[in-house]
Each structure stands twice: as C-alpha cells, then as structure tokens.
Amino acid sequence: MAFEDLSEFIYKLEAGGLLKRIKIEVDSELEIAEITDRVSKGNGPALLFENVKGYSMPVLTNAFGSMERMKIALETDDLDAIGRELMAIIQPENLPLTFFDKLKTLPKLAKLASFMPKTVKTGPCKEVIIKDNPTFAEIPVLKCWPLDAGPFITLPLVFTKDPVTGGRNLGMYRMQIFDSNRAGMHWHIHKGGAEHLGRLPSEEKLQVAVALGCDPAVIYSSTAPLPNGIDELIFAGFLRKEPVKMVMCETVDIEVPANAEIILEGYIDPKEKILEGPFGDHTGYYSLADYYPVFHLTCITRRNTPIYPATVVGRPPMEDAYLGKATERIFLPMLKLILPEVVDMNMPPEGVFHNCVIVSIKKSYPGHARKVMNALWGIGLMMLAKLIIVVDSNVDVHNLSEVAWRVFNNIDAGRDIALMEGPLDSLDHSSPLANYGTKMGIDATIKGPDEGHNREWPEDIVMSSEIKKLVDNKWDSYGL
C-alpha cells in the first residue's frame, strides 16, 4: 500500500525506531542544520523538530538519510529490483514478433497506464488558501551554513509546463528567500525548468508551482534523471504502484500533488534575474553567488497543520548521498540496456555523483574501456561526469580500496588516461569556465599486446581454495 502523504511516511519511520522527535526549542538559523549534520554523519535517524523558534510549523530533516530509509520510502527490499521491474515493462525480454506476441504485451502496457497521475477536485493541500498577501514568513525555512546568503528552501518540488508542448516537468531546485514574496530559482542550464523558461516568449511569464512535503516516491522522483519527455509523476506512480492524485492550483494553470503539505504558486519573468547565493552545497563547498531567475509568490495553499520538509547538504556523506545511491541502483538496468558490457557502477558520495563514476565492464576488445567512457559522456546528465574510471568485471566497484589499488597499479599514464573537453556541472568550481571544462577517463583494465602492452601481465595474489577451506575448518583451533 503506497504512502498517501508525508505523515504516513513519518509514522512508518517512527514505528520502526528510525525517527526522533525533538521537543526542545531550536532555531531555524544554523542550529537545526548543525544538529542534522551531526546526526546524518553519525548514521542517525530522521529528525522531526516540533518546537521551532518563532514558528508553529514542525520541520522534518534527514528523512532519507540511510539506505534502510530509502528502501522504506520506495517500499522495496531491493532497490536494484525496481530498475529490473521498470525495464521488464518498457523493454520486454522477448520482443513481440507476431500479432499474438504483441497482444501478450498489452497487460504490461495497461499496467504502465495505470500509473498515470489522477486529477481530483481538491485535497489536503487546499485546507487553507491564502491569496491575499501570501508570505514566506510563516514557513520555517532553514539557514544551514554561516556564509549562506540567507534561508534556502532545500527540498522544493518545482512544477513547470513547456510553453510549446504543454508537457510537465518536475525538478528539485533550491530557492533562496529574499523577502516575503520573492525567492531565487536556482535551476542550472541543463535542467528542464530552465529549458521551459528559455522557450517562453520574452513578453510572457512562466507559471510555476512548488510543492513542499509530498509522499516519499514523489519527492524522490523529482530528483530522478529521467529521459526528456518522461513525466516524473508517471514514474512516481510506478514506484508507488498507485497513481499520484493531482489538483489544480488556484492562481496558475498547473496541477500539483493533492496530498502535499504546502503549495507555493507564482511566476517567473524571463527578463528578471537576481544575485543568488552563496550557498553551502552538496559538494562540501559554498556554491558561488550568481544571477538566477526570480520566483514571485502569488498564493499559498496548505494543510491546516503542515510539516515543513528540508534537507541539509554539505560535505559528504549526508542525506543526499542516499537519494543518489537509489538513483544509481534503479537506473543501472537502463544503462545496461544501452551498454550491455557494463557489469556494475558506483558513484561514490565523495565524488558528489557528477564528479566521479566507476564502472566495471566485460572487456572484449582493444579500446573497449574508452568506448564505454565516451558512451557514458553521451548519455543524459552523465555528460557532466568529470572523472570516469573503468575496471574489469571481477573488480568490486563499491570497494574503493580495491578500485584505488587497481588504478594505482594498472595504469600507464600516457596510454590509459583520456582527456575530453565538454559540459560540466554548474556547481563545479574548479573549471576555468562555468559549465565547461576538461574531463578525465582512466582505463584501469588489464592490457595485452592488442593494446600495446607486450610485457607479461602478472596474476593477482590469491590463496588456493583448498587451503582457504582447510583454514576455515581449523580456524577455531588456532586460538586466534
């Protein structure tokens, strides 16, 4: 049974001992962030701050801050299984060849159609409607780090519509609060919201709706790297195994999740930008101030007693690491569809996901590792990967010690390092130009004469299985 809303997820976590209620008064400026940072890095529970200074609204943080909680959020025991199930629907193992084969695929297509979002007349997010002088002031938006330019909404689900096709986009873009009714909209040039704004005639304004506090599948879906044209709400329905209930906004022509805690309605003028930042970001560094679009608030709708969700990002690992790990596992089968030689993938939190990708492959021919590097740089947001490391199929990509051992010992720098210029993540502070720079691929696979290595390649040191078994059986007798 899918979580209907954020509160059901909270109750589930609490019942499992995975959430802690903080009843003492805390400050939304820095204090909540410091508490959350310590708990997050200590592998602690989700936190519900019930007594926030100056506010009546509680604050939820670290809700997704472990693999266990990610599995609960997406209602699975195996995140990899979600990807396999998705691929079974969109790419059947045996492609239909005859009319009767095609008929057999109809139940799967019908199943996918059953995940389409469902429009309803109203919902809990409409219990309170504020059209006259709506203000951010009642929301306990956090200031997370000392040099942050102000308080930032860090877990917003931003809805926009393509002005040409009418297609919906859902993304998560931080929002700096400037005053009672203006906020920055920090979407990067590679994101769907920025594309929608770019297609808008300059004399028009882009309608925007922001949902705060949805059920966990919808929250996760806003972060998922879906191909262009794939509705995030259908993906959320697939994760939930139930359609997401949607309701029309009051002042903008956009549908939003009916069971959200808070909805912010407004618009963006394409001619207007504001200096936004700095902000203590998930890279562990402050992202620098730059000019971004301005969100103008026109209406707030909310529950009678809403919960404000937030995430605190900073030097990894933190909560966002587990959201990223879920993406890695769920989308690996889709990557294998394009690159069947890929065995496994790891995007370590220390690489903040877009800075380091490690893949193992079944190597079949000379230059195979470089083929995989270039293919990855050509797939969606993988184009932003600053470092791609390719290892052989027997290497555990999740064991960073083993990966480092292979890289440090298996490469000849002149032969095995590839440099490629191209797009980089907007948060990359090390490149000379914003959004563009040099990326590196490292081929740490075994080389032979067909790749110019005419020397003998040594074997790994491994004890024989017979001796291992002997020692296993005698272990207790050694007195160790």
Secondary structure as UniProt FT lines:
FT   HELIX           6..15
FT   TURN            16..17
FT   STRAND          19..22
FT   HELIX           31..41
FT   TURN            42..43
FT   STRAND          46..49
FT   TURN            53..54
FT   STRAND          59..61
FT   TURN            63..64
FT   HELIX           67..73
FT   TURN            74..75
FT   HELIX           79..90
FT   HELIX           99..113
FT   TURN            114..115
FT   STRAND          118..119
FT   HELIX           124..126
FT   STRAND          128..130
FT   HELIX           136..138
FT   STRAND          142..143
FT   TURN            146..147
FT   STRAND          152..153
FT   STRAND          157..161
FT   TURN            163..165
FT   STRAND          168..171
FT   STRAND          175..177
FT   STRAND          182..184
FT   TURN            189..190
FT   HELIX           192..198
FT   TURN            202..203
FT   STRAND          206..212
FT   HELIX           216..221
FT   TURN            222..223
FT   TURN            228..229
FT   HELIX           232..240
FT   STRAND          245..248
FT   STRAND          255..257
FT   TURN            258..259
FT   STRAND          262..276
FT   STRAND          279..280
FT   TURN            282..283
FT   STRAND          286..287
FT   STRAND          290..302
FT   STRAND          308..309
FT   HELIX           319..338
FT   TURN            340..341
FT   STRAND          342..346
FT   HELIX           349..351
FT   TURN            352..354
FT   STRAND          357..361
FT   TURN            366..367
FT   HELIX           368..377
FT   HELIX           380..384
FT   STRAND          387..392
FT   TURN            393..394
FT   TURN            397..398
FT   HELIX           400..410
FT   HELIX           413..416
FT   STRAND          417..423
FT   TURN            426..427
FT   TURN            434..435
FT   STRAND          436..443
FT   HELIX           449..451
FT   HELIX           465..474
FT   HELIX           475..478
//
